[in-house]
Amino acid sequence: MPEKELDRAVQGEYKLGFEIDIEQDTVPPGLDEETIRFISRKKEEPEWMTQLRLKALRRWKSMEEPRWGHLYYEPIDYQSISYFSAPKKGPESLDEVDPKILEAYDKLGIPLEEQKQLAGVKVAVDAVVDSVSVKTTYSEELKKHGIIFCSISEAIRDYPELIKKYMFSVVPMNDNFFAALNSAVFTDGTFVYIPKGVRCPMELSTYFRINALNTGQFERTLIVADEGSYVSYNEGCSAPMRDENQLHAAVVELVALKDAEIKYSTIQNWYPGDEEGKGGIYNFVTKRGICEENAKISWTQVETGSSITWKYPSCILKGDNSVGEFYSVAVTTLAQQADTGTKMIHLGKNTSSTIISKGISAMKGQNIYRGLVKIGANATGARNYSECDSLLIGDRCGAHTFPYLESKDAHGQVEHEATTTKISDEQLFYLRQRGIGEEDAVSMIVHGFCKEVFSQLPMEYAVEAKALLNLTLEGSVG
Amino acid sequence: MSAIMKIENLHATIGGKEILKGLNLDLEEGKVHAIMGPNGAGKSTLSKAIVGHYDVKITDGDIIYKGESIVDMEPEERALEGIFLSFQNPVEIPGVNNAYFLRTAVNAKRVHEGKEELNAAQFLRLMKELVNELGMKTEMINRSLNEGFSGGEKKRNEILQMMMLQPELIILDEIDSGLDIDALRAVSEGINKMKDGKRSFLVITHYSRILDYIQPDYIHVLKDGAIVKTAGAELVAELEEKGYAALEEA
């Protein structure tokens, strides 16, 4: 098929690129101790938190930006970024949330008025615009179950014992360059605590929106599932279309105590930039979870946005019989680059992990799978299954797979399969000969390729993910 | 008689090499036309040219279908206008559910014809009925399209699609290759059921075996890129006996 037609079919359209027209309070660009104190003051944080941030800043200053990713971009000037921006109006109750923000979230398909939600499908939402959480829904109802669902800023003020115990416990502040930066300047994000034996009665979600110009978003999420509890959490995100690159460096920590289960799903749709690689979000994210005995953490991600993605949601399988899963669809089109994958660290006995990674590249997109399976000396009976498939659409894109294996236990069972397929002309033609239009045919083949991952998403998010994939890969019809 | 398709002085190349060299052929409405010929004569190229396959470049001549030239039409437009090709080697499409695919195709055609789309229940009832009729396993409905199907299952699946889509011109490219006798019978019964006096068939085959099951009205012999002989069904026996080489002297 001619390259031009394929491009038209896959260049999509970014429909969430609007700007919310609100008054914002933005700190001037630059990063030093004073910036940190400013953020801490704005958030009315206790002194111990300020001190932790300052410690992280000192660590960060002594670290170097990692360059091992298969990614090409101009050096980031960390002094030209503004590290705090918030809508001016205070968000104390829903009535006080700026109507323009409510409208914007409606436009994104995320109603913040509880009664607007469909009957029967309750999803609690924490809405974050730039550096602050503007609204958390259903907090009261969840409280009845003993569940804490609030912004991380509130949690630092209201639940200091939990924060002191678990924050930095999975991703230490000096874990890596971007995690250290986040530890110093993190602005908002979500905190979830599920008490012992409680099964969270609804889906929890956070929707992140970058709005302000020249501002980075540095959110921090911490989810603690106490013994025998269960929670399914989802995050989504978007940003306005701008010609400048914007930095997003988040940290997510998951703690699954004995017999607990956390399902964490991401639909990442940051602005991807244009065909020449101009604009778009630089997405450098550290996500990691720790599993105690019999616990399970399952990461599912659908990555369609950002100009650069650097992200490896990982599991430390510390407890015996614990389970880690990673299901990923990463799409790179236009000039997007993604270096993504996972780390499964097997420490406990009879731990098992599954990795299913699907990379789709179109136009000039570059898709890299990078994964590590590490089996410790005491992890007898550890098992891993990895499957990494790449689908290429057209001739100018690329896919690379870097699987690493470190095994200290000779009996560990590790299986790895990798395939790269080009979307075949013969498949497209077959569908078209049955009367299915070219764009629908491409989308049908791509959806088929992603099926194993989509089936892991909660139903309403699976629908969203499929729609998003269509939008990303197809020119809008009609 | 009225022709559903007229192929006029068709010249076509594949990868720069001329395969069809001035082919003329009229297909009559409601009739079964068989194209026979030795390997490399251009049989598959002819079927590809009719459905608009990307391998084939038409350099001269025309294909008129229902009174209009189709050589510039997209493959999906030709399909929606009623041209169906049963592929010689149907391609596998992993993860695409067979029923979902076929429902999309059936509804695309219905929308094109200004009819209402079939809902999932209506569609499945129809599909299950035909699946049983063709002696296919019910589980085939929810398998991935052609993935891991045996040769016979793939061909039955092609016939299933044909019966669901109700096309007007049906091209069967080596439909009998790789079929055991039971599959051949089921497939032929499906095809014979589709004969209604209006629908036309173009049966492309190297061997005459299939023609014992589907009675052709006309036999065309394709050799070196052109039709060299046209006759009634009696030609089959002659070809069986003497082979294609004998036509040289004829």
Chai-1 contact restraints between the chains, C-beta under 6 A:
chainA,res_idxA,chainB,res_idxB,connection_type,confidence,min_distance_angstrom,max_distance_angstrom,comment,restraint_id
A,D425,B,Y54,contact,1.0,0.0,6.0,A-B,restraint_1
A,E426,B,V91,contact,1.0,0.0,6.0,A-B,restraint_2
A,Q427,B,V91,contact,1.0,0.0,6.0,A-B,restraint_3
A,Q427,B,I93,contact,1.0,0.0,6.0,A-B,restraint_4
A,Y430,B,V91,contact,1.0,0.0,6.0,A-B,restraint_5
A,R432,B,P75,contact,1.0,0.0,6.0,A-B,restraint_6
A,R432,B,E76,contact,1.0,0.0,6.0,A-B,restraint_7
A,Q433,B,V51,contact,1.0,0.0,6.0,A-B,restraint_8
A,Q433,B,P75,contact,1.0,0.0,6.0,A-B,restraint_9
A,Q433,B,A79,contact,1.0,0.0,6.0,A-B,restraint_10
A,Q433,B,L85,contact,1.0,0.0,6.0,A-B,restraint_11
A,R434,B,A79,contact,1.0,0.0,6.0,A-B,restraint_12
A,R434,B,A105,contact,1.0,0.0,6.0,A-B,restraint_13
A,G435,B,E76,contact,1.0,0.0,6.0,A-B,restraint_14
A,G435,B,A79,contact,1.0,0.0,6.0,A-B,restraint_15
A,G435,B,L80,contact,1.0,0.0,6.0,A-B,restraint_16
A,G435,B,A105,contact,1.0,0.0,6.0,A-B,restraint_17
A,G435,B,A108,contact,1.0,0.0,6.0,A-B,restraint_18
A,G435,B,K109,contact,1.0,0.0,6.0,A-B,restraint_19
A,I436,B,T104,contact,1.0,0.0,6.0,A-B,restraint_20
A,I436,B,A105,contact,1.0,0.0,6.0,A-B,restraint_21
A,I436,B,A108,contact,1.0,0.0,6.0,A-B,restraint_22
A,G437,B,E76,contact,1.0,0.0,6.0,A-B,restraint_23
A,M444,B,V96,contact,1.0,0.0,6.0,A-B,restraint_24
A,G448,B,I93,contact,1.0,0.0,6.0,A-B,restraint_25
A,G448,B,P94,contact,1.0,0.0,6.0,A-B,restraint_26
A,G448,B,G95,contact,1.0,0.0,6.0,A-B,restraint_27
A,G448,B,V96,contact,1.0,0.0,6.0,A-B,restraint_28
A,F449,B,G95,contact,1.0,0.0,6.0,A-B,restraint_29
A,K451,B,G95,contact,1.0,0.0,6.0,A-B,restraint_30
